[in-house]
């Protein structure tokens, strides 16, 4: 199903696929290689450029609120993804995907809901990449005494760079660039953390907002949800395991999520306390290092985002290409290669247009995407699927059902409150700028 052509999946998962052999009479012990594979695949799914948006989110929410909210969101994501994967594992010998589970629980509308949420979330992520690169390039030019063009022009100039990469037929052709992007992201995170640590040790804590900023706290709800962008990859990671090892996934997943949430919370708090109120989004714009190191940090992260862009775009392109290949579609008579090029060109231009519209209020844009797109995938749909399928699959418990209802309620309230706040404040800032 095109629903489950998820970003970077082919590089997160090993070549092995679920074994067709019958399960062993007694559960097989967890192999160290499987533990390492699952642990790092989960970590890699969640830790991306979005972590650089967290310090600004801490500035919106206030330190205390943010320190409480991120672990709470992480705990909910851990629960919702666990019950979703449990439904997947209980369906053996079938290997249902996220979309298959949604269709089993809710019919065709369930699959469409997953498709729509996934496509919207990925488009939002791709749009944020345009803005991310443009902001860092503008900052590099300013640091070298060059007045940068308007943000809209910088974003448009990225199209000739990103469009050809998006036309790569398969994710497997991006194996090398994906590894380079991972290394650049890791090096960039280390550089930012080292800068924040050194600044904190030298100057002490910077001036901060109140512990809880009631005027902007709800914006951080959307930003926090946006950060957990890798949730849709959990079922495919579990599906990649051999059948005698798949039942170990929930335990390893919980271990990886503890590290992920600790990394998010620690990185966001460290950068916010070191840099202080007014920290920019992304945080790389607030890192003032020596010339060569500053240039390497910003250019390295830009290059990582450029390499990551097609990994996020190609799965959405596959969905559009499949829809356009239907016999009733107007584009059906087109040759497959032409259809692919047109579909990907349309998507790149669409994300470019969205980026132009959201560039001036990047923090509001991130919060809105998190509230409107990430919340359904991470908090609401998995719990609805679990509530509908747990009894037939004989994995129902009262405690899980209660937590599922709580997660749905929290997701709905958080999405509405954060989304409305982002829209209202976005509009107010636009009016104030006129």
C-alpha positions in Angstrom: 0.0 0.0 0.0 1.2 3.5 -0.8 0.0 4.5 2.7 3.0 2.8 4.2 5.7 4.1 1.9 7.2 5.9 4.9 10.2 8.2 4.8 13.6 6.7 4.9 12.1 3.3 5.7 14.3 1.4 3.4 17.4 2.7 5.1 16.0 2.2 8.6 15.2 -1.4 8.1 17.5 -4.3 7.3 17.2 -6.5 4.2 15.5 -9.3 6.2 11.7 -9.5 6.2 9.4 -11.5 8.5 10.0 -15.2 8.4 7.2 -17.4 7.0 8.3 -20.3 9.2 5.9 -21.2 12.0 6.8 -19.6 15.4 8.9 -21.7 17.8 7.1 -23.4 20.6 8.9 -21.3 23.2 9.7 -17.6 22.8 13.3 -17.1 21.5 15.6 -14.9 23.5 16.3 -11.4 22.3 19.4 -11.3 20.1 21.8 -8.4 20.8 21.9 -7.5 17.1 18.1 -7.2 17.0 18.1 -5.1 20.1 20.7 -2.7 18.5 18.7 -2.6 15.3 15.4 -1.7 16.9 16.9 0.7 19.4 18.8 2.8 16.8 16.1 2.6 14.2 13.6 4.1 16.7 16.1 6.7 17.8 16.9 7.6 14.2 13.2 7.9 13.3 12.6 10.6 15.9 15.9 12.5 16.1 16.0 14.9 13.0 16.2 18.6 12.3 13.0 19.2 14.3 15.0 18.9 17.5 16.5 22.3 16.7 13.0 23.8 17.0 12.7 22.8 20.7 14.7 25.6 22.4 12.4 28.2 20.8 9.4 26.0 22.0 10.8 26.2 25.5 10.8 30.0 25.2 7.1 29.9 24.3 6.1 27.6 27.1 8.4 28.6 29.9 11.0 26.3 31.4 8.9 24.4 34.0 5.9 23.9 31.6 8.2 22.6 28.9 10.1 20.3 31.2 6.8 18.7 32.2 5.2 18.7 28.7 7.9 17.0 26.7 8.1 13.9 28.9 4.3 13.7 29.1 4.0 13.8 25.3 6.8 11.2 25.1 5.0 8.9 27.5 1.8 9.2 25.5 3.6 8.5 22.2 5.2 5.5 23.8 1.8 4.2 24.9 0.0 4.9 21.6 2.7 3.3 19.5 2.9 0.3 21.8 -0.8 -0.5 21.5 -0.7 0.0 17.7 2.3 -2.4 17.4 0.5 -4.8 19.7 -2.4 -4.9 17.3 0.1 -5.5 14.5 1.8 -8.4 16.3 -1.5 -10.0 17.4 -2.6 -10.1 13.8 0.1 -12.7 12.9 0.6 -14.5 10.6 -0.6 -11.5 8.6 1.7 -8.5 8.6 -0.7 -5.5 8.6 0.6 -2.0 8.1 -0.6 1.1 9.8 -3.0 1.7 6.9 -4.2 -2.0 7.0 -4.9 -1.7 10.8 -6.8 1.5 10.2 -8.9 -0.1 7.5 -9.6 -3.1 9.7 -10.8 -0.9 12.5 -12.6 1.9 10.6 -13.0 0.7 7.1 -11.9 2.6 4.0 -12.3 5.9 5.8 -9.7 4.8 8.4 -7.1 4.1 5.6 -7.9 7.5 4.1 -7.5 9.2 7.5 -4.0 7.6 7.9 -3.1 8.6 4.3 -4.3 12.2 4.7 -2.5 12.7 8.1 0.7 11.1 6.8 0.7 13.2 3.6 -0.1 16.4 5.4 2.6 15.8 8.1 5.2 15.0 5.5 4.3 18.0 3.4 4.6 20.1 6.5 8.1 18.7 7.3 9.2 19.3 3.7 7.9 22.9 3.9 9.8 23.4 7.1 13.0 22.3 5.3 12.7 25.1 2.8 12.4 27.7 5.6 15.2 26.0 7.6 17.7 26.2 4.7 16.7 29.8 3.7 17.0 31.1 7.3 20.5 29.5 7.8 21.7 30.8 4.4 20.5 34.3 5.2 22.3 34.2 8.5 25.5 33.0 6.8 25.3 35.9 4.4 24.7 38.4 7.2 27.7 37.1 9.1 29.9 37.8 6.1 28.6 41.3 5.6 26.3 40.5 2.7 22.7 41.6 2.7 20.6 38.5 2.0 17.7 38.6 -0.5 14.2 38.5 0.8 13.2 35.2 2.4 10.7 34.5 -0.4 13.4 34.8 -3.1 15.8 32.6 -1.1 13.1 29.9 -0.9 12.4 30.1 -4.6 16.1 29.7 -5.4 16.1 26.4 -3.6 13.7 24.8 -6.1 16.4 24.1 -8.7 18.4 22.3 -6.0 15.7 20.3 -4.3 13.5 19.4 -7.3 16.1 17.1 -9.1 16.8 15.2 -5.8 13.0 14.6 -5.4 12.9 13.0 -8.8 15.1 10.1 -7.7 13.0 7.0 -8.5 13.7 5.1 -5.3 14.9 5.7 -1.8 17.5 3.0 -2.3 19.4 5.4 -4.6 19.9 7.8 -1.6 21.7 5.3 0.7 25.0 7.3 0.6 23.4 10.7 1.0 21.3 9.4 3.9 24.4 8.2 5.8 26.0 11.6 5.2 22.9 13.4 6.4 22.9 11.3 9.6 26.5 12.1 10.3 26.0 15.8 9.7 23.0 15.9 12.0 24.9 14.1 14.7 27.9 16.4 14.3 25.6 19.5 14.3 23.8 18.4 17.5 27.1 17.8 19.2 28.4 21.2 18.2 25.3 23.1 19.4 25.2 21.2 22.7 28.9 21.9 23.2 28.4 25.6 22.5 25.5 25.8 24.9 27.4 23.9 27.6 30.5 26.2 27.2 28.3 29.3 27.3 26.4 28.2 30.3 29.7 27.4 32.2 31.2 30.7 31.3 28.2 33.1 31.6 25.8 31.2 33.8 22.1 30.9 33.0 20.7 33.5 30.6 17.7 35.7 31.4 14.6 33.5 31.0 10.8 34.0 30.7 8.6 33.0 33.6 8.5 29.3 34.5 5.1 29.2 32.8 4.2 31.6 30.0 0.4 31.4 29.9 0.2 33.7 26.8 2.3 31.4 24.5 2.4 28.0 26.3 -0.1 26.4 24.0 2.2 27.1 21.0 4.7 24.7 22.5 2.1 21.9 22.5 2.1 21.8 18.7 5.9 22.1 18.6 6.4 19.2 20.9 4.0 17.0 18.9 5.8 18.1 15.7 9.1 16.8 17.2 7.8 13.3 17.5 7.5 13.0 13.7 8.8 9.4 13.4 5.9 7.7 15.1 4.5 6.3 11.8 7.6 4.3 11.3 7.1 2.1 14.4 4.9 -0.5 12.8 7.2 -0.9 9.8 10.2 -1.3 12.1 8.3 -4.0 14.0 7.3 -5.7 10.7 11.0 -5.9 9.7 11.8 -8.3 12.5 11.8 -12.1 12.2 8.7 -13.6 13.8 10.6 -15.2 16.7 12.0 -11.8 17.6 9.0 -9.5 16.9 7.5 -10.0 20.4 10.6 -8.3 21.9 9.9 -5.0 20.0 7.7 -3.3 22.7 10.4 -3.6 25.4 13.2 -2.3 23.2 10.9 0.4 21.9 10.3 1.6 25.5 14.1 1.7 26.2 14.7 3.7 23.0 11.9 6.2 23.8 13.3 6.9 27.3 16.6 7.9 25.6 14.7 9.9 22.9 12.6 11.9 25.4 15.7 12.5 27.6 17.6 13.8 24.6 14.8 16.1 23.5 14.2 17.4 27.0 17.9 17.8 27.8 18.8 19.4 24.5 15.9 21.9 24.6 16.4 22.9 28.2 20.2 23.2 27.8 20.0 25.5 24.8 17.2 27.6 26.3 18.9 28.1 29.6 22.2 28.9 28.0 20.9 31.2 25.3 17.9 32.6 27.0 14.6 34.3 26.1 14.5 35.2 22.4 16.3 32.1 21.2 15.7 31.8 17.5 14.2 29.0 15.5 16.2 27.0 14.4 18.6 27.2 17.3 21.6 27.2 14.9 20.8 30.9 14.3 21.5 31.7 18.0 24.9 29.9 18.0 27.7 32.5 17.8 30.9 30.6 17.3 34.1 31.5 15.5 33.9 32.0 11.7 34.9 28.7 10.3 33.0 26.6 12.9 29.9 28.8 12.5 30.0 28.4 8.8 30.6 24.6 9.0 27.7 24.2 11.5 25.1 26.0 9.4 26.3 24.7 6.0 26.5 21.2 7.4 23.0 21.3 8.7 21.7 22.8 5.5 23.4 20.0 3.5 21.9 17.4 5.9 18.4 18.9 5.3 18.9 18.9 1.5 19.8 15.2 1.6 16.9 14.5 3.9 14.3 16.3 1.8 13.8 13.6 -0.9 13.5 10.9 1.9 10.5 12.9 3.2 9.1 13.8 -0.3 9.3 10.5 -2.2 6.7 8.6 -0.1 4.1 11.4 -0.7 5.0 11.4 -4.4 4.4 7.6 -4.5 0.9 8.3 -3.2 0.2 11.0 -5.8 1.6 8.9 -8.6 -0.6 5.9 -7.6 -3.7 8.1 -7.6 -2.8 9.6 -11.0 -2.3 6.1 -12.4 -5.9 5.1 -11.7 -7.9 4.4 -14.9 -10.3 7.3 -14.3 -7.5 9.8 -13.6 -6.8 12.5 -16.2 -3.1 11.8 -16.0 -3.4 8.0 -16.6 -2.5 8.2 -20.3 0.8 9.8 -19.5 4.0 7.7 -19.6 5.0 6.5 -16.0 8.2 8.5 -16.1 6.4 11.7 -17.1 3.8 11.1 -14.5 6.5 10.8 -11.9 8.3 14.0 -12.9 5.0 16.0 -13.0 3.8 14.7 -9.6 7.1 15.4 -7.9 7.4 18.8 -9.6 3.9 19.7 -8.3 4.8 18.7 -4.8 8.0 20.6 -4.7 6.3 23.8 -6.0 3.5 23.3 -3.5 5.9 23.0 -0.5 7.8 26.0 -1.8 4.6 28.1 -1.9 3.7 27.0 1.6 7.2 27.9 2.8 6.9 31.4 1.3 3.7 31.9 3.2 5.0 30.5 6.5 8.6 31.8 6.5 8.0 34.9 8.6 6.2 33.1 11.4 8.2 29.8 11.4 7.5 29.0 15.0 3.7 29.4 14.5 3.9 27.3 11.3 5.7 24.4 13.1 3.2 24.5 16.0 0.3 24.5 13.5 1.6 21.5 11.6 2.3 19.6 14.8 -1.3 20.3 16.1 -3.1 19.6 12.9 -1.1 16.7 11.4 1.2 15.0 13.9 -1.5 14.7 16.7 -3.8 12.4 14.6 -1.0 10.1 13.6 0.6 10.0 17.1 -2.2 10.3 19.6 -5.6 9.7 18.2 -5.7 7.2 15.3 -3.5 4.5 17.1 -5.9 4.6 20.1 -9.0 4.4 18.0 -7.5 1.4 16.2 -6.6 -0.3 19.5 -10.1 0.3 21.0 -11.7 -1.3 17.9 -9.4 -4.2 17.4 -8.2 -5.1 20.9 -11.2 -7.3 21.8 -11.2 -9.3 18.5 -7.5 -9.8 18.8 -7.8 -10.8 22.5 -5.4 -8.2 23.8 -8.0 -6.0 25.5 -7.4 -4.7 29.1 -9.3 -2.1 31.0 -6.2 -0.1 31.8 -5.2 0.2 28.2 -8.7 1.1 27.1 -8.8 3.8 29.8 -5.5 5.2 28.7 -6.5 5.1 25.1 -9.6 7.2 25.9 -7.4 9.6 27.8 -4.9 9.9 24.9 -7.7 10.6 22.4 -9.2 13.3 24.7 -5.7 14.9 25.3 -4.9 14.8 21.6 -8.1 16.4 20.6 -7.9 19.2 23.2 -4.3 19.8 22.6 -4.7 19.9 18.8 -7.6 22.3 19.0 -6.1 24.6 21.6 -2.6 24.7 20.1 -3.9 25.0 16.5 -6.2 27.9 17.3 -3.5 29.6 19.3 -1.1 29.3 16.4 -3.6 30.7 13.9 -4.7 33.6 16.1 -1.2 34.7 17.1 0.0 34.3 13.5 -2.8 36.6 12.4 -2.1 39.1 15.1 1.6 39.3 14.2 0.7 39.8 10.5 -1.6 42.6 11.4 1.0 44.2 13.7 3.6 44.1 11.0 1.4 46.1 8.6 
